[in-house]
Amino acid sequence: MNDHPQWFTRPERPADIPAIRAINIAAFETADEADLVDALRDDPAWIDGLSIVTTNNNGTVVGHALLTRCHIGEIPALCLAPCAVLPDLQRAGAGSAAIRAAMKAAQECGEDFVVVLGHPEYYPRFGFERASRHGIRLSVEVPDDALLALSLGRTKPLPAGTVRYAAPFGI
């Protein structure tokens, strides 16, 4: 899949695991996100095909986006987290390519809803909107504009409820 002249996206392969870990360590201040990805791989929330990497023309993995199972109330949904790109390639479209490919893969798998806890300026470009408008909340305090949600089908309204993340998230 080519989402940008410079970027290619595909599902994670076993050989990508060290590169994905390195990207998350480089992109964040601590190893928490890298450890989270590793823990999610061994969790029932993991869904094959929804861990997406972005590569350059040489096939080098430079970005990653992960969707795993969560629930909004009792309704199955997906959690977008973490998303990471090598620092020297951030703001060049590699992250957006991975996110768009992940959303497309989720839609093709028949998934309906995605939540993300992230930058309110970044995620609306993918169709995310403030989750609280739909009665979606977390069990922990976060800024109201940081929890965002999206209906992939656009025909199914987002369900209201408290988001339940996979155990490795710790919330």
N, C-alpha and C positions, 0 to 999 in steps of 0.2 A: 504494500500500500504506500503510495507516495502522497503525502499531504502538503508538501512544500518542495520546491525544486531541490532544496538542500537536505531535506529530512525524509527518512523512511521509517515506517512503524511496523511492528509485528509483535505477536505474543512472545513473552519471555521464554527462553530455552534454558535448560539446566546449565549450559556453559556461560550464560549471562549473569548467573548469581553473584560471582565476585565483582563484576563491573557494576551491578545494581547497588551492591553494598558500598562500593567505593564512591559512587555518585551521591548516595544519601549522606555518607560521612562528609564529603566535600561540600555539599549544599547546605548542611545544617550545622549549628554550633556544637551539637553533641552527637553521639552515636545512637541516640534514642530512636530516631526514625529508621536507621539501618537495622537496629535490633528488632524494631517492630515488624518490619518486612520479613525478617528471618523467622520471627515467632509466628506470624500469620501464615507462612508457608506450611506450617505444621498444625494449623488450626482448622476445624471444620468450616470456618468462614471463607476459606480459600476457594476460589472458583477458577479452574483451569481456563486459560484463554483471556482472563481479565487483568493480567499483569502485563502491561504493554511497555515495550522499550522503543526509544527513538534512536536511530543510527544515522551516521553521516554516510556519504557516498562510498567510504571505504569499509562500511559495515561495523565501525566502532560504535559501541553503545555509549550515548551521551546524555540520555534522559530516560525517565521512567515515570509511569503513572499506574497506580494500583487501585482496583475496585475489589472490595470484599463484602461478604454478606453482613448486613446489619438488619435491624427491624425498626419500623416506625410503629410504635405500639406492638400489635401482633402481625402487622403486614410486612412481608419480606421487602427489603430494599437493599441498596448498595451504598457503601461508604467510599468516597474518593479520598484516599490518603495512604501513604504520602505521595506527593508529586515532587520530583526533583530533577534538576538539570545541572551538569557540570558548571561551576561558577563562571568560567570564562565564556560560556555559550548561552548564559541566561539572557532573556529578552531578545532572542533570535528566532523564536517560534518552535524550538524543539519541545518545550513543555506543552504548548498548545497542541502540537501535532499528536503527542502521546495521549493527551486528555481526549481530543476528538476521536482518536482511534479507539480508546477505551469505551467511550460512550457508544460508538457505533457497534462495537463488539457486544456490549451489554444489551443493546436494543435487539441485535440479531439473536441473542440468547433468550429473548422474551422477557427481559427485566423491564420494570416499569418506573422505578423511583431511585434517585440518587441524592444523598446528602453529602455536604462537605463543610468542614469547619476550617475557614480560611479567610483570605483577604477579600473583603467586600468589594474592592475596586477591580479585582481580577476575574472572579468567577462568573459575574453576570454576562460576560461575552459569550459564554457557553450556554446561556439560557437559565442559569441559576437565579433564584430570587430569595429574598429574606424568608426563612422558614417559619418565623413566628406569624407571618401573615396567613399561614395555613394551619396554625395551631400545633406546629412541630417545635419541640423543645428538647433540651438535654436535662439530665439529672444533676448536672453541675452548672455553676454560673459561668457564662461566657457572654461577651458583648453581643447584644441582640442582632447586630448586622453581620456577625461573623459566622453564624450558622445559616447555611443556604441549602436550598433544595430544588430539585428539578424533576418533572415528570417526563420520562423519555418518550412516552407514547403521545403526549399532548392531549389525548382524549380521556385519559384517566386522571381525575383530580387527585392531588396529593392528599394522603390520609393525615389526619391529625394524630398526635400522640407523642410520647417520649421516645427518643432514639435510643435503642439498645445496641451498643457496639459489641464486636467480638471481644472475648476475654483479654487478648493481648493489649488492647487499648487501655485497659485499666479504669474505664469509666462506665 
